[in-house]
Amino acid sequence: MRRKKKSDQLRKIIYIFLVYKILIISIAYASYILIPENFTRRKNSDTPLLDPFAQLDARAYLDIAKNGYNADFGSGATNYGWFPLYPFMIKAFSFIGYELAALLIANIFSFVAVYLLYILVSEEIDKKVAYRTILYTLFFPTAFFLSVMYTESLFLSLSLATFIFAKRNKWHYSGVCGFLASMTRTQGFLLMLPIAYMYLRSKNFKFQNIDRKIIFVIIIPLGLFAVFFYHYLITGDPFIQFANHLKYERALTFPWKSIEITVKEILTETPTKIFYNSLNLFITALMVSLAYLSRKQLKKEYFIYFSASILLPLLSATIASITRFSLVIFPAFMIIAIQSKKHKTLINVIYAFSTLLMLLSTAWYANEEIDIKGLINFIVMQRNI
């Protein structure tokens, strides 16, 4: 009976997951084939079948895997700003082809992330909330990043595993997963905060109860220092990635400064940029609100992680990409799932729009960018012929 329940649960998760994957793959290929290349900024490679999933940052990860860290990538923009674990994994499996390895790793870990999310939420709350959490994660506007050659799926899997192992007092596994997460994305080092809290709580917050296992909590941020050390070995500058971030207008500042810059851009930019910045502003407000709700509706460790994770991008002088960064902040989707009991209609309406936005964003990513005005004019001209 227990086995049957587990297999039914797994079947439900697989069903949701497959619907999501079919939508992403269909839209990616359809947009890539149907939109003329001269209305896009997409880059073509030796593996055209995989090109819709290898745009923007994906090229940086592939370049690191193929050529190592170097100053030639992106016409001198360099590739030092991207973390090494994902490219190292691509390199390890490059015997099947770099692009194919990158895509398979991302998609395998996307299922791992979904399954771990189900385990965590069903243990913390219940199975119904777990299903809804998966649903709201997979149909978030930037959820397509879990299916392309990016680190989102790998990072989400590692961060969830870090929490799950800590919940079960398996501090050595938790520490290793946290260490690897810190080698995957900048925010990985933040996992030390909630895990340290969980460890100290397991010791009743008494100093005399602390044992050697605290070492595994301390190693979590050392993944970031491992990246610094690796950069030092190959360039002589442990902080060279920050120079790369400056080229993309990312620098340490006050949170309100990032908001101020975005509002100014909304008032002065093109319609496409106005929409993009407005969405980032909306998602920022949403995430801050959800973080506040998590203070009472989730355990303290999730509130700590949520708050730190949303604060980090706000300190970087821009909230560009915050919609993508939010995708891996899983406590946000736990809160949405909890709130959906009270505000079902509202959340359903928002997520109908969110799903549409995700599909449009998938087409946008597959082509890197789309000249919408030019494309519309082209379609009108074709109709008039």
Summary of the structure (lengths in Angstrom):
residues: 385
radius of gyration: 21.2
end to end distance: 65.2
largest distance: 82.7
contacts: 1245
relative contact order: 0.13
helix: 76%
strand: 1%
